[in-house]
Amino acid sequence: MSNSKENNGGVKPAFGKKTQGAVKDGVFVYTGALTLDQLCKRIGVSASDTIKAFLMEGKMISLNTLLGDDLIAEVCLNNNLDFKKEEGMGDDDFTKVPIFNKDNDKDSRPCIVTIMGHVDHGKTTLIDAIRHSNIANGEYGGITQEIGAYQKTINGKKITFLDTPGHEAFTAMRARGASITDIVVLVVAADDGVKPQTIEALDHAKAAKVPIIVAINKIDKPGANPEKVKSQLSALGLLSEDWGGDTMMFNISAKKNIGVDKLLEGILTLAELLDLRASNDHPAIGSVIEAELDKKEGSKATLLVQNGTLHVGDYLAVGEFYCKVRKMTNEYDKSLKAAGPSTPVAITGLSGVPVAGDRFMAFPSEKEAHVAADKRAQSMIGKNNDGASLAALASAAASGETPTINLIVKADTQGSAEALKASLEKINVPGAKLQIIHCASGDVNQGDLILASASHGIVLAFAVKVPASIKEMGKEKKVEIREYNIIYKLLEDIDAALKGTLGPVFEEVVYGHAEVRSLFSASKVGQIAGLFVTDGKIPSSAHIRVMRNEEMVLDTRLTSLKRFKDDAKEVNTGFECGATIDKKFTLIEGDILEAYGQEEVKNG
């Protein structure tokens, strides 16, 4: 095996060692995570009784479930034991090991540069110009469908480039790219200017606290206006050096290879200032860029070695999977024997397909890599990965913790978005932190949820639509979406959450839909609608949206709901009923009535 224990610097990873735990004077003292079976045996209680107790709480836990600190504490307290966790490496999660160590990392490493920007603004064409290749013409549909990783030597120094897709559907990949990069190059077309995904990419870079260089591309095209682009970017907090700011901006034409050399010199200058360091003789550690199941080669992953050196023959834990590196290739499909820091490589032979963005690490033996991967897999079983919520943050603040709120703000107009951002930034609660990750106009979309999930943030929707599919996706990703139509209410809730005084939280719930099948007139009550409930239920107390040709034309309430001649509290799917609404409005046959209301969110 190429990566010997001598190459380890004398530090052998502690993963895979036996977790300790014993009762001493009524206190269960332990190190690291334990399965339910291990815990019950060590404190001398019945595992079956403990499983039943968890079932009564709605928690599905088996003998082999790896328990976190909160569940270990619960079992101990339920059995009249105190508990204490000893510090150390007992967490057995290699993904928590820091990638870099300032004290040990003495070797210079290549900088990792991520290319970001709006779709069709020339990101991949820029990569072509740098590599003297022709990637763009080989791309399906003309847009990059996956993160591409490339390495280039410029003036004797290597730079690693990550090309992230610019289309909105690939927000998650941009988030992943920003999290492993040293420098972001933001590409903006000189003839098109700043666009929604430009702002989104910029927000990802800011959230990752990564320095930004701007490439103003397509300066050769008619209508190109680099100064207008600089003005637009200055409004977003990026001020060009020639305007008195500290952001490098270069006018280029990637297609005609104009100004690209100056851009590369700027990247090298910034990289030198960053003084990027790693340790060449450290066991390899880094991140998964992409992974797939190849029909011929099996599980295949593109890895970015961030620190250390990866060798053929090394044993890796890659997320929940493991492998021995039998073959390693670069972006040209050329076999490599070793890959140092900041190098992208492809490997095969994994025991499964890892998740893009997951961590990998080299171990001295196959057994240790296998154990580390297994422990990582066990730790993910039943993991309670709750997203952030205002109620939870308020509860934490009330108990004395210092809350941090990350916000994704969407508003009906750009003016509203800017006003909201300015108002939110004025909220000042001592000790608390509020960060606006992304603020823009438009309906809440998939990209907003992915960004919120990645940043553990909350989505604020002001006077905009939140489609049912987005609400459902928000629940799946455990992203809280809060809807407002009154600005002071939004600001009050955020202020209260930071102070720990937030009252009950309510969310909109859609109860059901009914179609208008017939219409009648009555002198006393006006128009009576004959309805057929197509899904869910229609409660008599519900608010009602009248939908016509998939557009909302009225927001109102029911004034009566009847089954035959009798008043009804609610009517369920498949039944007919009659109803009147509280506003003078003429319904037509085929209108859809959507019943909705507000219900309190129960935290935890």
C-alpha positions in Angstrom: 0.0 0.0 0.0 1.4 3.4 -1.1 0.2 5.4 1.9 2.2 3.7 4.7 1.8 4.5 8.5 5.1 6.4 8.2 3.4 8.8 5.7 0.8 9.4 8.4 3.1 11.7 10.4 2.8 9.4 13.3 -0.9 10.2 13.8 -3.1 7.2 13.4 -6.8 7.9 13.0 -8.7 6.9 16.1 -11.8 5.8 14.2 -12.9 2.2 14.7 -11.8 1.9 18.3 -14.2 0.4 20.7 -16.6 2.9 22.3 -16.4 2.9 26.1 -19.2 3.3 28.6 -19.9 2.2 32.2 -21.9 3.2 35.2 -20.0 4.8 38.0 -21.7 6.0 41.2 -25.1 6.3 39.5 -23.6 8.1 36.5 -23.2 6.5 33.0 -19.9 7.7 31.6 -19.3 7.1 27.9 -17.3 8.2 24.9 -18.9 8.3 21.5 -22.1 6.9 20.1 -23.6 3.6 21.1 -26.3 1.4 19.6 -29.4 0.8 21.7 -28.3 -2.8 22.3 -24.9 -1.6 23.6 -26.4 1.0 25.8 -29.0 -1.3 27.4 -26.4 -3.9 28.1 -24.0 -1.4 29.7 -26.6 0.1 32.0 -28.4 -3.2 32.7 -31.9 -2.5 31.4 -34.3 -4.3 29.1 -33.8 -3.4 25.4 -37.3 -4.6 24.5 -38.9 -2.3 27.2 -36.8 0.6 26.0 -37.9 0.0 22.4 -41.5 -0.1 23.6 -41.1 3.2 25.5 -39.7 4.9 22.3 -42.6 3.5 20.3 -45.0 5.1 22.7 -43.3 8.4 21.8 -43.6 7.7 18.1 -39.9 6.9 17.6 -39.0 3.9 15.5 -35.8 2.6 17.1 -34.2 -0.9 16.8 -31.4 -2.7 18.6 -28.9 -1.6 16.0 -29.9 2.1 15.9 -26.9 4.3 16.7 -28.0 6.7 19.4 -27.0 10.3 19.6 -26.3 12.1 22.9 -30.0 13.3 23.3 -31.4 9.7 23.1 -28.6 8.3 25.4 -29.5 11.0 27.9 -33.2 10.1 27.6 -32.7 6.4 28.3 -30.4 7.1 31.2 -32.8 9.6 32.9 -35.7 7.2 32.4 -33.7 4.6 34.3 -32.7 7.0 37.2 -29.2 7.4 36.0 -27.2 10.6 35.4 -24.9 10.7 32.3 -21.6 12.2 31.3 -19.9 12.2 27.9 -16.1 12.3 28.0 -14.4 14.4 25.3 -12.2 12.8 22.7 -12.4 11.1 19.3 -15.2 8.8 20.3 -17.7 10.4 18.0 -16.3 8.0 15.4 -17.3 10.3 12.5 -14.5 11.0 10.2 -16.5 13.6 8.3 -16.1 15.9 11.3 -12.3 15.9 11.1 -11.1 19.4 10.0 -9.7 19.4 6.5 -6.9 21.9 7.2 -4.6 22.4 10.1 -2.7 25.7 10.2 -0.1 24.3 12.6 0.8 21.3 10.4 0.0 22.5 6.8 3.3 24.0 5.6 3.2 23.1 1.8 1.9 25.5 -0.8 -1.1 24.2 -2.7 -2.9 25.2 -5.9 -6.0 27.4 -5.5 -9.4 26.0 -6.3 -11.5 28.4 -8.4 -15.2 28.0 -9.0 -16.8 29.6 -12.1 -20.3 30.9 -11.4 -22.9 33.0 -13.2 -26.2 33.2 -15.0 -27.0 30.6 -17.7 -25.5 31.3 -21.1 -23.2 34.1 -19.8 -20.1 32.1 -21.0 -18.8 30.2 -18.0 -17.9 27.0 -20.0 -16.6 29.0 -22.9 -14.2 30.7 -20.4 -13.1 27.2 -19.3 -12.6 26.3 -23.0 -10.4 29.4 -23.5 -8.3 28.5 -20.4 -7.9 24.9 -21.3 -7.8 25.5 -25.1 -10.5 22.8 -25.3 -14.0 22.7 -26.7 -16.2 21.5 -23.9 -19.2 23.8 -24.6 -20.0 22.3 -28.1 -20.2 18.9 -26.6 -22.7 19.8 -23.9 -26.3 18.6 -24.2 -28.6 21.5 -24.7 -25.7 24.0 -24.5 -25.6 24.0 -20.6 -23.4 22.2 -18.2 -25.3 19.4 -16.6 -22.7 18.4 -13.9 -19.8 20.0 -12.1 -16.7 19.6 -14.3 -13.3 19.7 -12.6 -10.2 20.8 -14.5 -6.6 21.6 -13.7 -4.4 24.0 -15.6 -0.8 25.3 -15.2 -0.5 29.1 -15.6 2.9 30.7 -15.4 4.3 27.6 -13.7 1.5 27.5 -11.1 -1.4 25.1 -11.1 -5.0 26.2 -10.7 -8.0 23.9 -10.2 -11.2 25.0 -11.9 -14.7 23.9 -11.0 -17.3 24.7 -13.6 -20.7 24.9 -12.0 -24.0 25.0 -14.0 -25.6 28.4 -14.2 -29.2 27.2 -14.7 -31.6 27.7 -11.8 -32.3 24.0 -11.6 -28.7 23.4 -10.5 -28.7 25.7 -7.5 -27.6 22.8 -5.3 -24.5 22.2 -7.4 -23.5 25.9 -7.1 -23.9 25.7 -3.3 -21.7 22.6 -3.3 -19.1 24.3 -5.5 -18.9 27.4 -3.3 -18.4 25.3 -0.2 -15.1 23.7 -1.4 -13.6 26.6 -3.3 -11.0 29.3 -2.5 -11.9 31.9 -5.1 -15.2 32.4 -7.1 -15.0 33.9 -10.6 -18.4 35.5 -11.3 -19.1 35.6 -15.0 -21.5 38.4 -16.2 -22.3 39.0 -19.8 -21.5 42.6 -20.8 -24.5 42.8 -23.1 -27.0 41.2 -20.7 -26.0 42.4 -17.3 -26.9 41.1 -13.9 -29.6 38.4 -13.9 -31.4 36.4 -11.2 -28.9 33.5 -11.2 -26.0 36.1 -11.1 -27.4 37.4 -7.8 -28.0 33.8 -6.6 -24.5 32.8 -7.4 -23.2 35.9 -5.7 -25.2 35.1 -2.6 -23.8 31.6 -2.5 -20.2 33.0 -2.7 -21.0 35.5 0.1 -22.6 32.8 2.3 -19.4 30.7 1.9 -17.3 33.7 2.7 -15.3 33.2 -0.5 -13.4 36.1 -2.2 -14.9 37.1 -5.6 -13.3 38.1 -8.9 -15.7 39.3 -11.7 -15.2 38.4 -15.4 -17.3 40.8 -17.5 -17.6 38.6 -20.6 -18.8 39.1 -24.2 -17.3 42.6 -24.5 -17.0 42.0 -28.2 -20.8 41.8 -28.7 -23.0 44.7 -29.9 -24.6 46.4 -27.0 -21.8 45.4 -24.5 -21.7 47.9 -21.6 -19.1 46.9 -19.0 -19.6 50.1 -17.0 -23.3 49.3 -16.6 -22.5 45.9 -15.3 -20.1 47.5 -12.7 -22.9 49.8 -11.7 -25.3 46.9 -11.2 -22.7 45.0 -9.2 -21.9 48.0 -7.0 -25.6 48.0 -5.9 -25.0 44.4 -4.8 -22.0 45.3 -2.7 -19.2 44.5 -5.3 -17.3 47.7 -6.1 -14.6 47.5 -8.8 -11.0 48.4 -8.0 -11.1 51.2 -10.6 -14.1 52.6 -8.9 -12.3 52.8 -5.6 -13.4 49.3 -4.3 -11.6 46.1 -3.6 -13.1 43.7 -6.2 -11.0 42.7 -9.2 -13.1 43.0 -12.4 -11.8 42.1 -15.8 -13.3 42.9 -19.2 -13.0 39.7 -21.4 -14.2 37.9 -24.4 -13.9 34.2 -23.7 -15.0 33.4 -27.3 -12.2 35.5 -28.8 -9.7 35.0 -26.0 -9.5 38.7 -25.1 -8.4 39.6 -21.6 -8.3 36.0 -20.4 -4.6 36.2 -19.6 -5.1 39.2 -17.3 -8.0 37.4 -15.5 -5.7 34.4 -14.9 -2.9 36.8 -13.6 -5.5 38.3 -11.2 -6.5 34.8 -9.9 -2.8 34.0 -9.2 -2.3 37.4 -7.5 -5.2 36.8 -5.2 -4.2 33.2 -4.6 -0.7 34.4 -3.5 -2.3 36.8 -1.0 -4.5 34.0 0.4 -1.3 32.0 1.0 -3.0 28.6 0.6 -1.4 25.8 2.5 -1.8 22.0 2.9 0.4 19.0 3.9 1.6 16.8 1.1 2.4 13.8 3.4 -0.9 13.8 5.2 -3.4 11.0 4.5 -5.8 12.2 1.8 -8.9 14.0 2.8 -11.4 15.9 0.7 -14.9 16.0 -0.8 -17.0 14.2 -3.4 -17.7 16.4 -6.4 -20.0 14.0 -8.3 -20.9 10.3 -8.1 -22.8 7.8 -10.3 -23.4 4.2 -11.0 -21.6 3.4 -14.2 -22.9 0.3 -16.1 -19.4 -0.9 -17.0 -17.3 0.4 -14.0 -19.8 0.2 -11.2 -19.9 2.9 -8.5 -17.8 5.8 -9.7 -17.0 9.1 -8.0 -15.1 12.3 -8.8 -13.2 13.4 -5.7 -11.4 16.7 -4.9 -8.4 16.0 -2.8 -8.3 19.0 -0.5 -5.4 18.0 1.8 -2.8 15.3 1.8 -1.9 13.0 -1.1 -4.1 10.2 -2.4 -2.3 7.1 -3.7 -3.3 4.1 -5.7 -3.6 1.4 -3.1 -5.0 3.7 -0.4 -8.1 2.6 1.6 -10.9 5.2 1.6 -14.0 5.8 3.6 -16.2 7.9 1.2 -19.3 9.0 3.1 -21.2 5.8 4.0 -19.1 3.6 1.6 -15.5 2.4 1.3 -13.0 1.1 -1.3 -9.4 0.4 -2.1 -8.2 2.8 -4.8 -7.2 0.4 -7.6 -7.3 3.0 -10.4 -7.3 6.8 -10.4 -7.6 9.1 -13.4 -7.6 12.8 -14.1 -10.0 14.8 -16.3 -8.2 13.5 -19.4 -8.8 9.9 -18.3 -5.1 9.6 -17.8 -4.1 7.1 -15.0 -2.4 8.7 -11.9 -0.4 7.0 -9.2 -0.7 9.9 -6.8 -2.8 13.1 -6.5 -1.8 15.9 -4.2 -3.8 18.8 -2.6 -6.4 20.6 -4.8 -6.4 17.8 -7.4 -9.6 16.4 -8.9 -9.6 12.7 -9.7 -12.0 9.9 -10.6 -12.0 6.6 -8.8 -14.1 3.4 -9.2 -14.7 0.3 -7.1 -16.7 1.9 -4.3 -19.1 -0.3 -2.2 -21.9 2.0 -3.1 -22.7 5.4 -4.7 -21.8 8.3 -2.3 -23.6 11.6 -2.0 -22.1 14.5 -3.9 -20.6 16.9 -1.3 -19.8 14.1 1.2 -16.4 13.8 2.8 -13.8 11.1 2.1 -10.7 10.2 4.0 -7.8 7.7 3.7 -7.2 5.1 6.4 -4.2 2.8 7.1 -6.1 -0.4 6.5 -9.2 -1.7 4.7 -10.8 -2.7 8.0 -10.5 0.8 9.5 -11.9 2.3 6.3 -14.8 -0.2 6.4 -15.5 0.5 10.1 -15.4 4.3 9.6 -17.8 4.1 6.6 -20.2 1.7 8.6 -20.2 4.1 11.6 -21.0 6.9 9.3 -23.9 4.9 7.7 -25.2 4.0 11.2 -25.1 7.6 12.3 -27.3 8.6 9.4 -30.1 6.0 10.3 -33.0 7.8 11.8 -31.0 11.0 12.0 -33.2 13.9 13.1 -32.1 16.5 10.6 -34.6 19.2 11.6 -34.4 22.4 9.6 -34.4 25.8 11.2 -37.7 27.3 12.4 -38.5 30.6 14.0 -40.3 28.8 16.9 -37.2 26.7 17.6 -34.9 29.7 17.4 -37.1 31.7 19.7 -37.2 28.8 22.2 -33.3 28.6 22.1 -33.1 32.4 22.6 -35.6 32.2 25.6 -33.4 29.5 27.2 -30.3 31.8 27.0 -28.7 30.6 23.8 -27.5 33.1 21.2 -29.7 32.6 18.1 -28.5 32.9 14.5 -31.1 33.4 11.8 -30.3 32.8 8.1 -33.0 34.2 5.9 -34.0 33.8 2.2 -36.3 36.6 1.4 -38.7 36.7 -1.6 -41.0 39.6 -2.3 -43.5 40.7 -5.0 -41.3 43.5 -6.4 -37.6 44.4 -6.3 -38.5 47.5 -4.5 -40.3 45.5 -1.8 -37.3 43.1 -1.6 -34.8 46.0 -1.1 -37.1 47.7 1.5 -37.5 44.4 3.4 -33.7 43.8 3.4 -33.0 47.3 4.7 -35.6 46.9 7.5 -34.4 43.5 8.5 -30.8 44.7 8.7 -31.9 47.4 11.2 -33.1 44.8 13.7 -30.5 44.8 16.4 -30.8 42.3 19.3 -27.6 42.1 21.4 -25.9 38.8 21.0 -28.2 37.6 18.2 -27.1 37.4 14.6 -29.3 37.9 11.5 -27.9 37.0 8.1 -29.8 37.6 4.8 -28.4 34.8 2.5 -30.5 35.7 -0.5 -33.0 38.5 -1.2 -34.9 38.9 -4.5 -38.3 39.4 -6.2 -40.4 36.6 -7.5 -42.3 33.5 -6.3 -40.6 31.0 -4.0 -39.0 28.4 -6.1 -37.0 25.2 -5.9 -33.7 27.0 -5.9 -34.7 29.0 -2.8 -35.5 25.8 -0.9 -32.2 24.2 -1.8 -30.3 27.3 -0.7 -32.3 27.4 2.6 -31.6 23.8 3.2 -27.9 24.2 2.5 -27.6 27.2 4.8 -30.1 26.0 7.5 -32.2 29.0 6.7 -35.8 30.1 6.8 -37.7 31.4 3.7 -39.8 34.6 4.1 -42.4 35.0 1.4 -43.8 38.6 1.2 -46.9 39.1 -1.0 -45.8 36.3 -3.3 -47.2 32.9 -4.3 -45.9 29.7 -2.7 -47.1 26.9 -5.0 -48.4 23.7 -3.3 -45.6 21.7 -4.8 -43.0 24.1 -3.2 -44.8 23.8 0.1 -44.6 20.0 -0.1 -40.9 20.2 -1.0 -40.3 22.5 1.9 -41.8 19.9 4.2 -39.6 17.2 2.7 -36.5 19.3 3.0 -37.6 20.5 6.5 -37.4 24.1 5.3 -39.8 26.6 7.1 -41.6 28.9 4.6 -43.3 31.8 6.3 -45.8 33.9 4.3 -46.6 37.5 5.0 -48.6 40.3 3.5 -47.9 42.9 6.2 -44.4 44.1 6.5 -44.5 45.1 10.2 -45.8 41.7 11.1 -42.8 40.1 9.4 -40.4 42.4 11.2 -42.1 41.8 14.5 -41.8 38.0 14.2 -38.1 38.1 13.4 -37.4 40.6 16.2 -39.4 38.4 18.6 -37.7 35.2 17.5 -34.2 36.8 18.1 -35.4 38.0 21.6 -37.0 34.7 22.5 -40.5 36.2 22.8 -42.2 34.8 19.7 -45.8 33.8 20.3 -47.6 30.9 18.6 -46.6 30.3 15.0 -49.2 29.7 12.4 -49.0 28.3 8.9 -51.4 28.1 6.1 -53.1 24.7 5.5 -55.1 24.0 2.3 -58.1 21.8 3.4 -59.6 20.9 0.0 -61.1 22.0 -3.4 -64.6 22.1 -4.8 -65.9 22.7 -8.3 -68.8 25.0 -9.1 -71.2 22.7 -11.0 -74.4 24.9 -10.9 -75.6 28.4 -9.9 -78.8 29.7 -8.4 -80.1 33.1 -7.4 -82.0 34.0 -4.2 -83.3 37.5 -3.4 -82.1 37.3 0.2 -78.7 35.8 -0.1 -77.7 36.5 -3.7 -75.9 33.8 -5.7 -75.9 30.2 -4.4 -73.2 27.9 -5.8 -73.8 24.1 -6.2 -70.5 22.5 -5.5 -68.8 19.1 -5.8 -65.9 18.5 -3.4 -63.1 17.1 -5.6 -60.5 16.5 -2.9 -60.0 17.0 0.8 -62.8 18.8 2.6 -64.6 22.2 2.7 -65.1 23.4 6.3 -67.8 26.0 6.9 -65.3 28.3 8.7 -62.7 28.2 5.9 -61.2 31.1 3.9 -61.9 30.6 0.2 -59.8 31.4 -2.9 -61.8 31.4 -6.1 -59.6 30.0 -8.9 -60.5 30.6 -12.6 -58.4 29.2 -15.4 -55.7 28.5 -12.7 -55.6 32.2 -11.6 -56.9 33.5 -8.3 -59.7 36.0 -8.9 -61.0 36.4 -5.4 -60.0 35.8 -1.8 -63.0 35.6 0.5 -64.9 33.5 3.1 -67.9 31.2 3.1 -71.1 32.8 4.6 -73.0 29.5 4.5 -72.5 25.8 3.7 -75.4 23.3 3.4 -76.0 19.7 2.6 -79.5 19.7 1.1 -81.4 22.1 3.4 -79.3 21.5 6.5 -76.3 23.6 7.7 -73.0 21.6 7.5 -69.8 22.1 9.5 -67.8 20.5 6.7 -68.3 18.5 3.5 -65.9 15.8 2.4 -64.5 14.5 -0.9 -67.1 13.1 -3.3 -70.1 14.9 -1.9 -72.2 17.8 -3.2 -73.2 20.9 -1.3 -74.5 24.4 -1.6 -72.5 27.5 -0.5 -72.6 31.3 -0.5 -69.6 33.7 -0.2 -69.4 37.0 1.6 -68.6 39.3 -1.3 -70.6 40.6 -4.2 -68.9 38.5 -6.8 -70.3 36.6 -9.8 -69.2 33.0 -9.8 -69.3 31.0 -13.1 -69.6 27.2 -13.6 -66.2 25.6 -13.6 -64.7 27.9 -11.0 -62.7 26.1 -8.3 -63.0 27.0 -4.7 -59.9 26.4 -2.6 -60.6 26.2 1.1 -57.7 27.1 3.5 -57.0 28.3 7.0 -54.3 29.0 9.5 -53.2 26.4 12.0 -50.7 26.6 14.9 -47.4 25.0 14.3 -46.4 22.7 17.1 -42.6 23.0 17.7 -41.0 19.6 18.4 
